[in-house]
Amino acid sequence: MAEISPRLRQVRSVLRKSQREFAALLGISLSHYSKLEAGIGGVSDAVLYAVAAQAGVSPEWLKTGQGLPPAGQEAPPRRQVRRGATAPPVECISAVIAAAERPELRALAEKMSALTGVSVVQALADLLLASRRSLPLTEKDQQEGSGDVGKP
């Protein structure tokens, strides 16, 4: 089994929770959770499934770093970006983590999550995908320059 502690940290980081907050969500003590992130001791199935449910990821991914997308969903085809190249999962996850650091995107993702029932992480990923699919600037926008938005 691959080391699970980096994925626990990654999930908690994306959810923007402290160790104390995340431990409370999982129903375990802070001491227990901090040991799991440090790689001390094993992760019970109950904790594994609780983390998976909170993060909207598959337990298999948490265990191995590989596997299926969130439970109950079929694996979608890998999304094509930039000249037909396929984005590696690490790059996609890094982009979601970076988006979670932006307060305006985080707030929008939380609202989307509340309205649609998807996880905040999935909402962030959807926002990133939508931004990549947005229409290119019109010729007029390109001539005016991006720094002059909203100016007469």
FENSUL-V156636 format. One record per backbone hydrogen bond with DSSP energy under -0.5 kcal/mol. NH is the residue of the N-H (numbers start at 1). CO is the residue of the C=O. If there is no record, write none. Layout:
nh	co
NH	CO
NH	CO
//
This chain:
nh	co
7	4
8	4
9	5
10	6
11	7
12	8
13	9
14	10
15	11
16	13
17	12
22	18
23	19
24	20
25	21
26	22
27	23
27	24
28	23
33	29
34	30
35	31
36	32
37	33
38	34
39	36
40	35
41	39
44	42
48	44
49	45
50	46
51	47
52	48
53	49
54	50
55	51
56	52
57	52
62	58
63	59
64	60
65	60
65	61
66	60
73	70
81	85
85	81
85	82
87	79
87	85
91	88
92	88
93	89
94	90
95	91
96	92
97	93
98	94
99	95
100	96
101	97
101	98
102	99
103	101
106	102
107	103
108	104
109	105
110	106
111	107
112	108
113	109
114	110
115	111
116	112
117	113
123	119
124	120
125	121
126	122
127	123
128	124
129	125
130	126
131	127
132	128
133	129
134	130
142	138
143	139
144	140
145	141
148	145
149	146
151	148
//
